[in-house]
Amino acid sequence: MNKTVKMILMVVGVVLVGYGIYTMVAPEASVSVGSLNVEAQDNKNSYITIALGIVALAIGFLGGKKA
């Protein structure tokens, strides 16, 4: 595998993992009424994003190695 392709895969993998972790931690919706504060999150998409990032990193690290 070409060095450029490996580098692009690793950068994309790091960005996807970082974005997935950010969307998992940051609340999607927040409602505040007086002293009552309610936050809602849906983490299904962030798990998929993190998994795709890990796959891209694995392909970048392991792809094209000669035995």
N, CA, C and O atoms as a Maestro MAE file, in Angstrom:
{
 s_m_m2io_version
 :::
 2.0.0
}

f_m_ct {
 s_m_title
 :::
 protein
 m_atom[268] {
  # First column is atom index #
  i_m_mmod_type
  r_m_x_coord
  r_m_y_coord
  r_m_z_coord
  i_m_residue_number
  s_m_chain_name
  s_m_pdb_residue_name
  s_m_pdb_atom_name
  i_m_atomic_number
  :::
  1 25 0.855 -1.172 0.000 1 A "MET " " N  " 7
  2 3 0.000 0.000 0.000 1 A "MET " " CA " 6
  3 2 0.907 1.244 0.000 1 A "MET " " C  " 6
  4 15 1.962 1.257 0.634 1 A "MET " " O  " 8
  5 25 0.487 2.249 -0.699 2 A "ASN " " N  " 7
  6 3 1.240 3.484 -0.819 2 A "ASN " " CA " 6
  7 2 1.304 4.221 0.522 2 A "ASN " " C  " 6
  8 15 0.350 4.179 1.299 2 A "ASN " " O  " 8
  9 25 2.430 4.899 0.795 3 A "LYS " " N  " 7
  10 3 2.580 5.633 2.051 3 A "LYS " " CA " 6
  11 2 1.540 6.739 2.188 3 A "LYS " " C  " 6
  12 15 1.057 7.010 3.288 3 A "LYS " " O  " 8
  13 25 1.195 7.380 1.065 4 A "THR " " N  " 7
  14 3 0.209 8.458 1.100 4 A "THR " " CA " 6
  15 2 -1.164 7.932 1.500 4 A "THR " " C  " 6
  16 15 -1.870 8.560 2.289 4 A "THR " " O  " 8
  17 25 -1.537 6.788 0.959 5 A "VAL " " N  " 7
  18 3 -2.827 6.185 1.289 5 A "VAL " " CA " 6
  19 2 -2.862 5.789 2.761 5 A "VAL " " C  " 6
  20 15 -3.874 5.989 3.433 5 A "VAL " " O  " 8
  21 25 -1.768 5.232 3.263 6 A "LYS " " N  " 7
  22 3 -1.696 4.872 4.686 6 A "LYS " " CA " 6
  23 2 -1.861 6.097 5.575 6 A "LYS " " C  " 6
  24 15 -2.580 6.056 6.574 6 A "LYS " " O  " 8
  25 25 -1.185 7.199 5.205 7 A "MET " " N  " 7
  26 3 -1.259 8.412 6.005 7 A "MET " " CA " 6
  27 2 -2.671 8.996 5.983 7 A "MET " " C  " 6
  28 15 -3.173 9.455 7.009 7 A "MET " " O  " 8
  29 25 -3.308 8.978 4.813 8 A "ILE " " N  " 7
  30 3 -4.681 9.487 4.721 8 A "ILE " " CA " 6
  31 2 -5.621 8.637 5.564 8 A "ILE " " C  " 6
  32 15 -6.479 9.180 6.260 8 A "ILE " " O  " 8
  33 25 -5.479 7.309 5.516 9 A "LEU " " N  " 7
  34 3 -6.317 6.425 6.324 9 A "LEU " " CA " 6
  35 2 -6.121 6.676 7.816 9 A "LEU " " C  " 6
  36 15 -7.086 6.673 8.579 9 A "LEU " " O  " 8
  37 25 -4.885 6.893 8.228 10 A "MET " " N  " 7
  38 3 -4.631 7.112 9.653 10 A "MET " " CA " 6
  39 2 -5.189 8.462 10.101 10 A "MET " " C  " 6
  40 15 -5.735 8.561 11.200 10 A "MET " " O  " 8
  41 25 -5.065 9.497 9.278 11 A "VAL " " N  " 7
  42 3 -5.621 10.803 9.633 11 A "VAL " " CA " 6
  43 2 -7.149 10.730 9.698 11 A "VAL " " C  " 6
  44 15 -7.761 11.254 10.629 11 A "VAL " " O  " 8
  45 25 -7.759 10.081 8.708 12 A "VAL " " N  " 7
  46 3 -9.213 9.930 8.709 12 A "VAL " " CA " 6
  47 2 -9.658 9.120 9.924 12 A "VAL " " C  " 6
  48 15 -10.670 9.443 10.546 12 A "VAL " " O  " 8
  49 25 -8.913 8.074 10.265 13 A "GLY " " N  " 7
  50 3 -9.255 7.262 11.440 13 A "GLY " " CA " 6
  51 2 -9.203 8.056 12.726 13 A "GLY " " C  " 6
  52 15 -10.094 7.937 13.567 13 A "GLY " " O  " 8
  53 25 -8.162 8.870 12.890 14 A "VAL " " N  " 7
  54 3 -8.041 9.681 14.109 14 A "VAL " " CA " 6
  55 2 -9.169 10.703 14.170 14 A "VAL " " C  " 6
  56 15 -9.744 10.924 15.235 14 A "VAL " " O  " 8
  57 25 -9.491 11.327 13.039 15 A "VAL " " N  " 7
  58 3 -10.574 12.317 13.016 15 A "VAL " " CA " 6
  59 2 -11.910 11.661 13.342 15 A "VAL " " C  " 6
  60 15 -12.694 12.214 14.113 15 A "VAL " " O  " 8
  61 25 -12.181 10.496 12.772 16 A "LEU " " N  " 7
  62 3 -13.444 9.806 13.042 16 A "LEU " " CA " 6
  63 2 -13.558 9.376 14.508 16 A "LEU " " C  " 6
  64 15 -14.620 9.520 15.113 16 A "LEU " " O  " 8
  65 25 -12.490 8.859 15.070 17 A "VAL " " N  " 7
  66 3 -12.528 8.459 16.486 17 A "VAL " " CA " 6
  67 2 -12.727 9.691 17.368 17 A "VAL " " C  " 6
  68 15 -13.527 9.660 18.303 17 A "VAL " " O  " 8
  69 25 -12.013 10.762 17.082 18 A "GLY " " N  " 7
  70 3 -12.170 11.985 17.869 18 A "GLY " " CA " 6
  71 2 -13.564 12.564 17.774 18 A "GLY " " C  " 6
  72 15 -14.138 12.973 18.783 18 A "GLY " " O  " 8
  73 25 -14.118 12.605 16.563 19 A "TYR " " N  " 7
  74 3 -15.476 13.121 16.379 19 A "TYR " " CA " 6
  75 2 -16.502 12.228 17.073 19 A "TYR " " C  " 6
  76 15 -17.455 12.725 17.674 19 A "TYR " " O  " 8
  77 25 -16.311 10.920 16.992 20 A "GLY " " N  " 7
  78 3 -17.240 9.996 17.658 20 A "GLY " " CA " 6
  79 2 -17.227 10.168 19.167 20 A "GLY " " C  " 6
  80 15 -18.279 10.146 19.806 20 A "GLY " " O  " 8
  81 25 -16.044 10.338 19.737 21 A "ILE " " N  " 7
  82 3 -15.951 10.553 21.188 21 A "ILE " " CA " 6
  83 2 -16.579 11.885 21.560 21 A "ILE " " C  " 6
  84 15 -17.261 11.984 22.580 21 A "ILE " " O  " 8
  85 25 -16.355 12.924 20.737 22 A "TYR " " N  " 7
  86 3 -16.947 14.231 21.024 22 A "TYR " " CA " 6
  87 2 -18.473 14.162 20.995 22 A "TYR " " C  " 6
  88 15 -19.132 14.708 21.880 22 A "TYR " " O  " 8
  89 25 -19.045 13.490 19.978 23 A "THR " " N  " 7
  90 3 -20.506 13.407 19.905 23 A "THR " " CA " 6
  91 2 -21.084 12.536 21.007 23 A "THR " " C  " 6
  92 15 -22.250 12.690 21.372 23 A "THR " " O  " 8
  93 25 -20.279 11.621 21.541 24 A "MET " " N  " 7
  94 3 -20.757 10.792 22.643 24 A "MET " " CA " 6
  95 2 -20.808 11.600 23.944 24 A "MET " " C  " 6
  96 15 -21.698 11.395 24.769 24 A "MET " " O  " 8
  97 25 -19.859 12.510 24.123 25 A "VAL " " N  " 7
  98 3 -19.759 13.266 25.369 25 A "VAL " " CA " 6
  99 2 -20.661 14.496 25.359 25 A "VAL " " C  " 6
  100 15 -21.290 14.803 26.371 25 A "VAL " " O  " 8
  101 25 -20.735 15.203 24.236 26 A "ALA " " N  " 7
  102 3 -21.511 16.442 24.152 26 A "ALA " " CA " 6
  103 2 -23.007 16.115 24.102 26 A "ALA " " C  " 6
  104 15 -23.415 15.230 23.350 26 A "ALA " " O  " 8
  105 25 -23.825 16.815 24.890 27 A "PRO " " N  " 7
  106 3 -25.276 16.560 24.846 27 A "PRO " " CA " 6
  107 2 -25.881 17.086 23.548 27 A "PRO " " C  " 6
  108 15 -25.471 18.127 23.035 27 A "PRO " " O  " 8
  109 25 -26.864 16.350 23.025 28 A "GLU " " N  " 7
  110 3 -27.526 16.760 21.791 28 A "GLU " " CA " 6
  111 2 -28.570 17.835 22.056 28 A "GLU " " C  " 6
  112 15 -28.656 18.811 21.311 28 A "GLU " " O  " 8
  113 25 -29.348 17.670 23.091 29 A "ALA " " N  " 7
  114 3 -30.409 18.616 23.396 29 A "ALA " " CA " 6
  115 2 -30.411 18.897 24.892 29 A "ALA " " C  " 6
  116 15 -30.180 18.005 25.708 29 A "ALA " " O  " 8
  117 25 -30.674 20.141 25.232 30 A "SER " " N  " 7
  118 3 -30.699 20.525 26.642 30 A "SER " " CA " 6
  119 2 -31.859 21.480 26.871 30 A "SER " " C  " 6
  120 15 -32.043 22.439 26.122 30 A "SER " " O  " 8
  121 25 -32.638 21.214 27.906 31 A "VAL " " N  " 7
  122 3 -33.768 22.071 28.270 31 A "VAL " " CA " 6
  123 2 -33.581 22.482 29.724 31 A "VAL " " C  " 6
  124 15 -33.318 21.650 30.592 31 A "VAL " " O  " 8
  125 25 -33.722 23.777 29.972 32 A "SER " " N  " 7
  126 3 -33.559 24.293 31.327 32 A "SER " " CA " 6
  127 2 -34.781 25.118 31.692 32 A "SER " " C  " 6
  128 15 -35.078 26.127 31.052 32 A "SER " " O  " 8
  129 25 -35.491 24.675 32.736 33 A "VAL " " N  " 7
  130 3 -36.660 25.396 33.233 33 A "VAL " " CA " 6
  131 2 -36.451 25.621 34.721 33 A "VAL " " C  " 6
  132 15 -36.569 24.691 35.519 33 A "VAL " " O  " 8
  133 25 -36.141 26.861 35.095 34 A "GLY " " N  " 7
  134 3 -35.876 27.159 36.494 34 A "GLY " " CA " 6
  135 2 -34.652 26.405 36.966 34 A "GLY " " C  " 6
  136 15 -33.577 26.525 36.378 34 A "GLY " " O  " 8
  137 25 -34.809 25.628 38.022 35 A "SER " " N  " 7
  138 3 -33.684 24.852 38.535 35 A "SER " " CA " 6
  139 2 -33.624 23.446 37.924 35 A "SER " " C  " 6
  140 15 -32.707 22.683 38.224 35 A "SER " " O  " 8
  141 25 -34.592 23.103 37.074 36 A "LEU " " N  " 7
  142 3 -34.638 21.797 36.429 36 A "LEU " " CA " 6
  143 2 -33.862 21.852 35.111 36 A "LEU " " C  " 6
  144 15 -34.126 22.705 34.264 36 A "LEU " " O  " 8
  145 25 -32.905 20.937 34.945 37 A "ASN " " N  " 7
  146 3 -32.100 20.880 33.737 37 A "ASN " " CA " 6
  147 2 -32.144 19.455 33.198 37 A "ASN " " C  " 6
  148 15 -31.785 18.511 33.900 37 A "ASN " " O  " 8
  149 25 -32.591 19.298 31.936 38 A "VAL " " N  " 7
  150 3 -32.735 17.979 31.319 38 A "VAL " " CA " 6
  151 2 -31.876 17.940 30.059 38 A "VAL " " C  " 6
  152 15 -31.947 18.843 29.224 38 A "VAL " " O  " 8
  153 25 -31.061 16.887 29.924 39 A "GLU " " N  " 7
  154 3 -30.230 16.695 28.738 39 A "GLU " " CA " 6
  155 2 -30.562 15.347 28.121 39 A "GLU " " C  " 6
  156 15 -30.819 14.376 28.834 39 A "GLU " " O  " 8
  157 25 -30.558 15.287 26.787 40 A "ALA " " N  " 7
  158 3 -30.855 14.046 26.073 40 A "ALA " " CA " 6
  159 2 -29.732 13.732 25.099 40 A "ALA " " C  " 6
  160 15 -29.162 14.633 24.484 40 A "ALA " " O  " 8
  161 25 -29.416 12.438 24.961 41 A "GLN " " N  " 7
  162 3 -28.373 11.996 24.044 41 A "GLN " " CA " 6
  163 2 -28.813 10.729 23.338 41 A "GLN " " C  " 6
  164 15 -29.541 9.907 23.894 41 A "GLN " " O  " 8
  165 25 -28.355 10.586 22.098 42 A "ASP " " N  " 7
  166 3 -28.537 9.358 21.337 42 A "ASP " " CA " 6
  167 2 -27.163 8.974 20.796 42 A "ASP " " C  " 6
  168 15 -26.650 9.628 19.889 42 A "ASP " " O  " 8
  169 25 -26.566 7.919 21.345 43 A "ASN " " N  " 7
  170 3 -25.176 7.584 21.043 43 A "ASN " " CA " 6
  171 2 -25.005 6.529 19.963 43 A "ASN " " C  " 6
  172 15 -23.887 6.058 19.753 43 A "ASN " " O  " 8
  173 25 -26.064 6.141 19.273 44 A "LYS " " N  " 7
  174 3 -25.937 5.079 18.271 44 A "LYS " " CA " 6
  175 2 -24.983 5.480 17.152 44 A "LYS " " C  " 6
  176 15 -24.135 4.685 16.749 44 A "LYS " " O  " 8
  177 25 -25.111 6.698 16.650 45 A "ASN " " N  " 7
  178 3 -24.252 7.128 15.541 45 A "ASN " " CA " 6
  179 2 -22.806 7.302 15.984 45 A "ASN " " C  " 6
  180 15 -21.894 7.079 15.189 45 A "ASN " " O  " 8
  181 25 -22.578 7.689 17.221 46 A "SER " " N  " 7
  182 3 -21.199 7.884 17.664 46 A "SER " " CA " 6
  183 2 -20.471 6.542 17.785 46 A "SER " " C  " 6
  184 15 -19.265 6.480 17.546 46 A "SER " " O  " 8
  185 25 -21.166 5.485 18.146 47 A "TYR " " N  " 7
  186 3 -20.526 4.163 18.184 47 A "TYR " " CA " 6
  187 2 -20.109 3.726 16.781 47 A "TYR " " C  " 6
  188 15 -19.033 3.157 16.597 47 A "TYR " " O  " 8
  189 25 -20.959 3.991 15.801 48 A "ILE " " N  " 7
  190 3 -20.638 3.642 14.418 48 A "ILE " " CA " 6
  191 2 -19.442 4.449 13.932 48 A "ILE " " C  " 6
  192 15 -18.560 3.908 13.265 48 A "ILE " " O  " 8
  193 25 -19.402 5.739 14.260 49 A "THR " " N  " 7
  194 3 -18.297 6.602 13.842 49 A "THR " " CA " 6
  195 2 -16.983 6.144 14.458 49 A "THR " " C  " 6
  196 15 -15.958 6.114 13.777 49 A "THR " " O  " 8
  197 25 -17.002 5.790 15.729 50 A "ILE " " N  " 7
  198 3 -15.794 5.311 16.398 50 A "ILE " " CA " 6
  199 2 -15.335 3.988 15.772 50 A "ILE " " C  " 6
  200 15 -14.139 3.785 15.565 50 A "ILE " " O  " 8
  201 25 -16.274 3.095 15.473 51 A "ALA " " N  " 7
  202 3 -15.916 1.813 14.864 51 A "ALA " " CA " 6
  203 2 -15.294 2.016 13.485 51 A "ALA " " C  " 6
  204 15 -14.312 1.353 13.151 51 A "ALA " " O  " 8
  205 25 -15.846 2.914 12.685 52 A "LEU " " N  " 7
  206 3 -15.270 3.187 11.363 52 A "LEU " " CA " 6
  207 2 -13.875 3.793 11.490 52 A "LEU " " C  " 6
  208 15 -12.992 3.497 10.685 52 A "LEU " " O  " 8
  209 25 -13.678 4.634 12.494 53 A "GLY " " N  " 7
  210 3 -12.353 5.204 12.718 53 A "GLY " " CA " 6
  211 2 -11.335 4.155 13.108 53 A "GLY " " C  " 6
  212 15 -10.192 4.197 12.653 53 A "GLY " " O  " 8
  213 25 -11.738 3.213 13.946 54 A "ILE " " N  " 7
  214 3 -10.829 2.140 14.357 54 A "ILE " " CA " 6
  215 2 -10.491 1.239 13.171 54 A "ILE " " C  " 6
  216 15 -9.353 0.791 13.030 54 A "ILE " " O  " 8
  217 25 -11.482 0.977 12.321 55 A "VAL " " N  " 7
  218 3 -11.229 0.167 11.122 55 A "VAL " " CA " 6
  219 2 -10.248 0.880 10.188 55 A "VAL " " C  " 6
  220 15 -9.337 0.253 9.648 55 A "VAL " " O  " 8
  221 25 -10.433 2.185 9.999 56 A "ALA " " N  " 7
  222 3 -9.526 2.945 9.135 56 A "ALA " " CA " 6
  223 2 -8.115 2.950 9.709 56 A "ALA " " C  " 6
  224 15 -7.147 2.825 8.959 56 A "ALA " " O  " 8
  225 25 -7.980 3.092 11.032 57 A "LEU " " N  " 7
  226 3 -6.660 3.040 11.659 57 A "LEU " " CA " 6
  227 2 -6.021 1.665 11.492 57 A "LEU " " C  " 6
  228 15 -4.828 1.565 11.207 57 A "LEU " " O  " 8
  229 25 -6.808 0.605 11.668 58 A "ALA " " N  " 7
  230 3 -6.274 -0.753 11.532 58 A "ALA " " CA " 6
  231 2 -5.806 -1.008 10.107 58 A "ALA " " C  " 6
  232 15 -4.747 -1.600 9.898 58 A "ALA " " O  " 8
  233 25 -6.581 -0.567 9.129 59 A "ILE " " N  " 7
  234 3 -6.172 -0.749 7.736 59 A "ILE " " CA " 6
  235 2 -4.916 0.066 7.446 59 A "ILE " " C  " 6
  236 15 -4.032 -0.387 6.718 59 A "ILE " " O  " 8
  237 25 -4.836 1.277 8.021 60 A "GLY " " N  " 7
  238 3 -3.657 2.103 7.820 60 A "GLY " " CA " 6
  239 2 -2.400 1.498 8.421 60 A "GLY " " C  " 6
  240 15 -1.325 1.571 7.827 60 A "GLY " " O  " 8
  241 25 -2.535 0.898 9.603 61 A "PHE " " N  " 7
  242 3 -1.377 0.274 10.252 61 A "PHE " " CA " 6
  243 2 -1.009 -1.070 9.641 61 A "PHE " " C  " 6
  244 15 0.169 -1.347 9.418 61 A "PHE " " O  " 8
  245 25 -2.006 -1.908 9.369 62 A "LEU " " N  " 7
  246 3 -1.744 -3.280 8.951 62 A "LEU " " CA " 6
  247 2 -1.811 -3.487 7.446 62 A "LEU " " C  " 6
  248 15 -1.306 -4.491 6.942 62 A "LEU " " O  " 8
  249 25 -2.412 -2.577 6.733 63 A "GLY " " N  " 7
  250 3 -2.618 -2.761 5.292 63 A "GLY " " CA " 6
  251 2 -1.324 -2.749 4.510 63 A "GLY " " C  " 6
  252 15 -0.504 -1.846 4.678 63 A "GLY " " O  " 8
  253 25 -1.135 -3.718 3.678 64 A "GLY " " N  " 7
  254 3 -0.006 -3.769 2.778 64 A "GLY " " CA " 6
  255 2 1.298 -4.258 3.384 64 A "GLY " " C  " 6
  256 15 2.347 -4.127 2.753 64 A "GLY " " O  " 8
  257 25 1.266 -4.817 4.583 65 A "LYS " " N  " 7
  258 3 2.501 -5.362 5.171 65 A "LYS " " CA " 6
  259 2 2.830 -6.687 4.506 65 A "LYS " " C  " 6
  260 15 1.957 -7.530 4.301 65 A "LYS " " O  " 8
  261 25 4.088 -6.855 4.176 66 A "LYS " " N  " 7
  262 3 4.548 -8.103 3.548 66 A "LYS " " CA " 6
  263 2 4.910 -9.117 4.633 66 A "LYS " " C  " 6
  264 15 5.525 -8.767 5.640 66 A "LYS " " O  " 8
  265 25 4.528 -10.355 4.421 67 A "ALA " " N  " 7
  266 3 4.805 -11.401 5.407 67 A "ALA " " CA " 6
  267 2 6.213 -11.908 5.292 67 A "ALA " " C  " 6
  268 15 6.614 -12.793 6.049 67 A "ALA " " O  " 8
  :::
 }
 m_bond[267] {
  # First column is bond index #
  i_m_from
  i_m_to
  i_m_order
  :::
  1 1 2 1
  2 2 3 1
  3 3 4 2
  4 3 5 1
  5 5 6 1
  6 6 7 1
  7 7 8 2
  8 7 9 1
  9 9 10 1
  10 10 11 1
  11 11 12 2
  12 11 13 1
  13 13 14 1
  14 14 15 1
  15 15 16 2
  16 15 17 1
  17 17 18 1
  18 18 19 1
  19 19 20 2
  20 19 21 1
  21 21 22 1
  22 22 23 1
  23 23 24 2
  24 23 25 1
  25 25 26 1
  26 26 27 1
  27 27 28 2
  28 27 29 1
  29 29 30 1
  30 30 31 1
  31 31 32 2
  32 31 33 1
  33 33 34 1
  34 34 35 1
  35 35 36 2
  36 35 37 1
  37 37 38 1
  38 38 39 1
  39 39 40 2
  40 39 41 1
  41 41 42 1
  42 42 43 1
  43 43 44 2
  44 43 45 1
  45 45 46 1
  46 46 47 1
  47 47 48 2
  48 47 49 1
  49 49 50 1
  50 50 51 1
  51 51 52 2
  52 51 53 1
  53 53 54 1
  54 54 55 1
  55 55 56 2
  56 55 57 1
  57 57 58 1
  58 58 59 1
  59 59 60 2
  60 59 61 1
  61 61 62 1
  62 62 63 1
  63 63 64 2
  64 63 65 1
  65 65 66 1
  66 66 67 1
  67 67 68 2
  68 67 69 1
  69 69 70 1
  70 70 71 1
  71 71 72 2
  72 71 73 1
  73 73 74 1
  74 74 75 1
  75 75 76 2
  76 75 77 1
  77 77 78 1
  78 78 79 1
  79 79 80 2
  80 79 81 1
  81 81 82 1
  82 82 83 1
  83 83 84 2
  84 83 85 1
  85 85 86 1
  86 86 87 1
  87 87 88 2
  88 87 89 1
  89 89 90 1
  90 90 91 1
  91 91 92 2
  92 91 93 1
  93 93 94 1
  94 94 95 1
  95 95 96 2
  96 95 97 1
  97 97 98 1
  98 98 99 1
  99 99 100 2
  100 99 101 1
  101 101 102 1
  102 102 103 1
  103 103 104 2
  104 103 105 1
  105 105 106 1
  106 106 107 1
  107 107 108 2
  108 107 109 1
  109 109 110 1
  110 110 111 1
  111 111 112 2
  112 111 113 1
  113 113 114 1
  114 114 115 1
  115 115 116 2
  116 115 117 1
  117 117 118 1
  118 118 119 1
  119 119 120 2
  120 119 121 1
  121 121 122 1
  122 122 123 1
  123 123 124 2
  124 123 125 1
  125 125 126 1
  126 126 127 1
  127 127 128 2
  128 127 129 1
  129 129 130 1
  130 130 131 1
  131 131 132 2
  132 131 133 1
  133 133 134 1
  134 134 135 1
  135 135 136 2
  136 135 137 1
  137 137 138 1
  138 138 139 1
  139 139 140 2
  140 139 141 1
  141 141 142 1
  142 142 143 1
  143 143 144 2
  144 143 145 1
  145 145 146 1
  146 146 147 1
  147 147 148 2
  148 147 149 1
  149 149 150 1
  150 150 151 1
  151 151 152 2
  152 151 153 1
  153 153 154 1
  154 154 155 1
  155 155 156 2
  156 155 157 1
  157 157 158 1
  158 158 159 1
  159 159 160 2
  160 159 161 1
  161 161 162 1
  162 162 163 1
  163 163 164 2
  164 163 165 1
  165 165 166 1
  166 166 167 1
  167 167 168 2
  168 167 169 1
  169 169 170 1
  170 170 171 1
  171 171 172 2
  172 171 173 1
  173 173 174 1
  174 174 175 1
  175 175 176 2
  176 175 177 1
  177 177 178 1
  178 178 179 1
  179 179 180 2
  180 179 181 1
  181 181 182 1
  182 182 183 1
  183 183 184 2
  184 183 185 1
  185 185 186 1
  186 186 187 1
  187 187 188 2
  188 187 189 1
  189 189 190 1
  190 190 191 1
  191 191 192 2
  192 191 193 1
  193 193 194 1
  194 194 195 1
  195 195 196 2
  196 195 197 1
  197 197 198 1
  198 198 199 1
  199 199 200 2
  200 199 201 1
  201 201 202 1
  202 202 203 1
  203 203 204 2
  204 203 205 1
  205 205 206 1
  206 206 207 1
  207 207 208 2
  208 207 209 1
  209 209 210 1
  210 210 211 1
  211 211 212 2
  212 211 213 1
  213 213 214 1
  214 214 215 1
  215 215 216 2
  216 215 217 1
  217 217 218 1
  218 218 219 1
  219 219 220 2
  220 219 221 1
  221 221 222 1
  222 222 223 1
  223 223 224 2
  224 223 225 1
  225 225 226 1
  226 226 227 1
  227 227 228 2
  228 227 229 1
  229 229 230 1
  230 230 231 1
  231 231 232 2
  232 231 233 1
  233 233 234 1
  234 234 235 1
  235 235 236 2
  236 235 237 1
  237 237 238 1
  238 238 239 1
  239 239 240 2
  240 239 241 1
  241 241 242 1
  242 242 243 1
  243 243 244 2
  244 243 245 1
  245 245 246 1
  246 246 247 1
  247 247 248 2
  248 247 249 1
  249 249 250 1
  250 250 251 1
  251 251 252 2
  252 251 253 1
  253 253 254 1
  254 254 255 1
  255 255 256 2
  256 255 257 1
  257 257 258 1
  258 258 259 1
  259 259 260 2
  260 259 261 1
  261 261 262 1
  262 262 263 1
  263 263 264 2
  264 263 265 1
  265 265 266 1
  266 266 267 1
  267 267 268 2
  :::
 }
}
